Amino acid sequence: MTEIEQKTGMTDAECEYWDEYITNPENPVHLGPNLIKLGVKPGFAHDYLPLNKLDSDVTEYLRKQAAAFHKSQIEIINDIVREKLAVTA
């Protein structure tokens, strides 16, 4: 196993393919939001990606509630929706 295969889990040929694909101007890369600028620490993107379309006030509320109750933001959303469903039922 080569050094590249150890670092990336891909063969040299796969690395070359993706390098050429990404650097070719005919294949534009569509990057998502800059999560670092949004305050997302590396390794925690799974907590934020489904929420990237919400406005900043909502995401801040969810972040604070998640921290206060030791839950994920998705769990907080589930709780809010379940509460609304119980009220309307």
C-alpha positions, 0 to 999 in steps of 0.5 A: 500500500502506497503512502497516498493509499494509506492517507486517503483510502484511494489508489494513485489512479483514483487520486489522479482522476479526482485531481484532474476532475476537480481542477478541470474548469469544465467540471465546476465544484459547487462548495457548500457554506463555509462551516468554519465561518458559521462557527461549526468546529471540524468533526461536528458538521453532522449536527449542522448540515440539515440546518444550513437553510435556517435563519441565524436567529433560529439556529442560535436558538437551537444551538443554545437549547441543544447545549442546555438540554444536552441534545442534538439540534435535530432532537430539539426540533423533534421535541418542538414539532411533537409538542405542536402535534400534541397541541393540535391533536 
